[in-house]
Amino acid sequence: MDTMLPIGSVVELEGFKEYVVIIGLFPAFVEDNKTVVYQYVGCNYLKGYRSVDDYIFFDESKIKNVYYIGYAIEFDFIFLKVLYEIYQQLNSGKDFMMAIDEVCKKAEPNNSEKYNELKKKVYDYYFTDNSNEAKVRQGD
């Protein structure tokens, strides 16, 4: 894939018995004084979210099958591609803020208003859980 799936998508993950619905994009949290970033956060498709223990953090590499692609408008698909490019840069060791800036400038090189709007949207999708309550579920 060269993009990310929208919120509401339903997937099957390697190592999981249940289907997972994507409830967030680009989740990040601090672990051992290092920011850990995933492409997706989801929860059990049938049970939904009930507590922080229900979070399932995962990347594209864990997706075995896609059963439903969530709702998105045209701008969302452009934005999902930007998120994917940012994630790729993070995986190559680039600083988080620098990756966001570079990818947003590349996506909107001649329009500072759209660049700022895109950058703000990236920050809106990014959330941090510093409480260390979130447990990373990597399979049953």
Secondary structure, 3 states (H helix, E strand, C coil): CCCCCCCCCEEEECCCCCEEEEEEECEEEEECCEEEECCEEEEECCCCCCCHHHCEEECHHHEEEEEECCCCCHHHHHHHHHHHHHHHHHHCCCCHHHHHHHHHHHHCCCCHHHHHHHHHHHHHHCEEECCCCCCCCCCC
